[in-house]
C-alpha cells in the first residue's frame, strides 16, 4: 500500500505541472514531446526488466532492501507518469483560459494560478488519475518479482499470492480468499473514480 500510494502521489504531483506546461505554455518541441509521451507503453516490461535491474545493480541500489524498494518506486513512477500527463493534459485544455487570464490580471503568477484555479477545478480528474496510478502499482508483479525476490519480508501482495500457488500444499479456498481481499481496494478505487469522473463531467454543465 505504501509503495503504491507513494508512486501515485509523486506521479500525480509531477503530472500536474507537466500537463499544465503542455496545455498552456508554448515552447520548442512541445508537440513532439507531447506526442511521444505514451511511447513508453510501446516497449514491453519484459524488455525493460533486465536493463533496469542491471542499472540498479551498478548504482548499488539492488544490494539493499531499501535500495530495491526505491528502484521499484522509481519504476512505478515512470510507468504511471505518461498516462497521468496524457489524462491531465486533455482535462486542463477543457478549462477556459479566460479564467486564468482574469486571475493573472488580478496579479496571480503562473504558479499561483495552478494552485488557485487549475487544481480546484480539476479535483475529480486528479482523484481519478491518482486512483488509476495506484491500481497500476498495486497490481504490478513483474518488476516486484525481480527486485524483491530475495527479500521475503517485503513482498508486495501479488508476490505473496503467487507464493501461495507454488507452495507444496496449496489450499485453494485460502488462495481465492486472498485474491478477493487483494481485489477489494481496486474495486473501491474504481467506484470512487467512476463517481468523481461523472461528477466532473456534469459539474458546470448547467448555469444557474
N, C-alpha and C positions, 0 to 999 in steps of 0.2 A: 504493500500500500504506500509506504513512504517513497519508494523508488518511483512508482507510477505517478503519484501526486507531485513529486518534485520535478520530474521530467515534464509533466503537463504544465506546471506553473511557469517554469523557465521558458518553455516553448511559447506559451501564451504571451508572456511579457516581451520576449523578443519579437514575436509576430505583430504585436500592436504597433510598434514603431516602424518595423519593416513594411507592413501593409499600408500604414499611413504614408510612408515615403513613396510607395508605388502608386497609390491612388491620388495623391495630392501634389507631389513635387515633380518637377521636370528636370531631368539630368541626362547626360550622355550614356547611352547603353541601357536605358531603363527598360525599353521594350524587349531587348534581347534577354536581359536578366530575368524579367518577369515571365517570359515565355519558357525559359529553361529551368524554372524553379522545380517543376514536377519531374524533371529528368531523372532525379534520384530514384523515382519509383520504377523506372525502366530497367534498373540494374537489380537483379535478384539478390536477396540476402545471403544466399549460399556463396555467391561470387565475392561478396564483401567480407564475409566472415573471416577467412584466412588472413587477408591483408590487414584488417583491423586488429586482429589478435596479435599478429606479428609486430605491428606498430606499438601496441600496448606492452608487449614484452620488451621491446627495445628501449622504451622510455622508462621501464621499471614499474609500471602500474600493475601488471599482472602478477607480480611477485607477492603482493599482499591482498588480503580480502577487501580492504578499503579502497585500494587502487583498482581492483577489479570492479567493485561497485561504482566507482567514479567513471570508469571506462564504459560500463553499461549505461550509466546515466547520460553520458555524452552521446552514446549511440542512439538512445531513445529520443533525445532532443533533436538530433539530426534527422531521425526518421519522421518525427511529427512536425517539425518546423515548416517544411514545404507546404504541406496541406493546410497548416494554420495560416500561412501567408496568403495562400490562394483564397481560402474562405473569407478571411477578414478583409482582404483587399477588395473582393467583389462586394462585400457588405458596406465597406466605407464609401464606395462610389455611389451608393444609393442615398447617402446623407447629403442633403443640399449644401453646396459650398457657400451659399449666401449666409447661412447661419454662422459659419466660421468667419466670413468677411465682416459681419456685424460685430463679432467678438474682437477681431483684430482692430477694427475701427475704434472700439472702446478701450484699446490698449493691451489686449492679450497677445502674448507671444505664441509661436507655434506650439511649444511645449505646453503652455497653459491651455491652449485650445484643445489639445488632445485630452487632457485630464478633465477639463470643464465641460466640453461639448461632445467629443467623439466617444469617449469611454462611457459616459452615462447613457448616450443614445444607443450604444451597442451592447448593453448588458446581456440581452437574450442571446446574441451571437457569441459573445465572449464565453458565456456559460456553456453553450453548445460546443464550441471549439475546445474548451478545457476538458469536457467530458469525452469528446472524441479522442483527444490525445491520451487521456487517462486510460481509455479502453484499449488503445493500441499497445501501450506499455504494459497494461495489466495482463493481456493475453500473449505477450511475446514469449517465445520458447527457444528459438534457435540460438540467439546470442547469449541468452542466460545459461543455456546448457553448456556453452563453451567457456564463458568467463567464470561461472560459479560452480563448475562441476566438482572441483576438489574441496569446496567449502560447503559441507552438507548443512551446517547450521544457518547458512544464509541463502538457502534455496528459495526461489520465488514459488508461488503457488503452482504454475504449470509444471515446474520441475518436481515438486512434491507429489502431484497427482501422477506424473509419469513414473515415479518411483514405486507407486502402488501397483502399477500394471506389471512391472518387471520383478516384483517381489516373488519369493518362492511359493507362498500360499496366498495368492490374490483372492480377496473376498469381494465379489462384485457388488454386493449391496453397499459396502463402505466406499467403494470406488465411485459408484453412481451418486451416493450421498455427498461425497467430497466435491464431485463435479457440479452438482446443483448448488452447493454452498458457494463455490467459486463463481458461479454464474449470477448470483444474486446482485452483487454490486454493478455488474454490467447491465442487468435489466433495470435497476434503479436509475443508473446514468442515462439509459436510453429513454426512460419515461420522462425524466426531467428535461432532457434535450428536446424531445418532441413538444413538451408543454412550453418551454421557453422559445423554441423556434416558431411555434404557432402564434404565441403572444407577440413576438417581434414582428411577424408578418402582418398581423391585424392591427397592431398599435399604430395610431396615426392615420388609419385608413378613413376614419370619419372625422370631419371637422365640426366641432361643437361650438 
